[in-house]
Amino acid sequence: MSDIEESLKRITSHSGVMGVAVLDDAGKLARYSLPQELAEKYGEQIFMLQSIARTAVRDVDPQNDLSYFRVDTKRFEILVAPFWGEVKYGVTGAVKEKGYTLFVLQRKPGQT
């Protein structure tokens, strides 16, 4: 089992965690432990929300970046952690920013 799989398994073992999903830099599901339909619905919205939040942070201070945020609803908490970095491609060493977004859907205490 890879380090990523072990980390996802560890996260999902926490009390109240319904599941996790990882989105690629295009917002597509890369891995998920939620039911696929739920992961796709939340994934699409979370990806748009993190893009807006990241833009807001960087517009205020271009040297800063979004590292984590939490969405608190009546029934759930959604924990979102985007990761970005530069990746070199091919023999030319062209650099492109690549990233992924991890989100965790967690029940609030007392919710079923």
N, C-alpha and C positions, 0 to 999 in steps of 0.2 A: 504494500500500500504506500502511495506517495505521501510526501509531507503535506501536500494540499489536502488529500483525502483524509489523512489523520486529523488535520486541523478542523476540517468541516465536520467530521464525526464527533470530535471533542465539543465543538460549539453546539451541535444538535443534541448532545446529551444533557445540556443544562436544563434545569426545570423551567417549564413554560415555553421553551423554544419549539415553535411549530415546524421550522425548517429554515434553510439558508439557500441562497442562490448567488451565483457569480455571473456577472454580465461582462462581455468583452467590450472593447472600446467602441463598438458600433451599437451597443445596447442589446445584443443577442445573448440568449442564455448559453453559458458555457458549461455550467454544472448547477445542479439544484437537487434539493432533497424535499422540496414542497411538491404537491401535485402539480403536474405540468401546466394546467390551465391557470392555476393560482399564481405560479411562478411567472408565467408570461404576463398576466394582468398587472401584477405588482411590479414586475421588472420594467415594463414599458413606462409606467408612471414614475418609478424611482429614478430611472435613467434620465428622463426629462427634468425631474426636480433637481437631481444632483448637477446636471449641466447648467441650469439656471443659477443654482446656489454658487457653483464654482465661478461662473462668469461674474456674479455680483462681488464676490470676494476679490477676484483679480482686477476688476474695474476700479475698485477703491484703492488697492495696493498691488501693482503688478508683480512685486517681489513675494507676495503671499500666495497661499493656495489652500483650497479646501482639504481638510484631512478626515473629517468625521462629522456626521450629524444624526440627530434622532428625531423621529416623527412620533408624537404621542397622540393616540386617538382614544376614544372611549373604551375600545376593546383590546387594542394591540399597541405595542411599541415596535417601531421599525427602526433598526439600527443600520446606518449606511456608512460604509467606509470605501471611498474611491481611492485608487492607487494609480499614479501616473509616473511615467519615466521615459527617458529617451532611449531608443533602440537604434543601433546601427545596422544598416542593410547592405548586402552585397559587397562587391570588391571596391566600390567607390566610397563606402563608409557613409552613405547618405543617412542622415539622422531624421527620425520621425518620432513624434510623441505617441506612445502607446499606453494603454491602461486597461484596468478592469475595475468593476465595482462589486463589492460584496455587500449583500444586505441580509439581515436576520429578521424574521418575523417572529415576534414573541408575544404570548398571551400576557395580559396584565393579571396580577394576582387577583383571584376571585372570579376570573372569567373562564368560561368553558369553550 
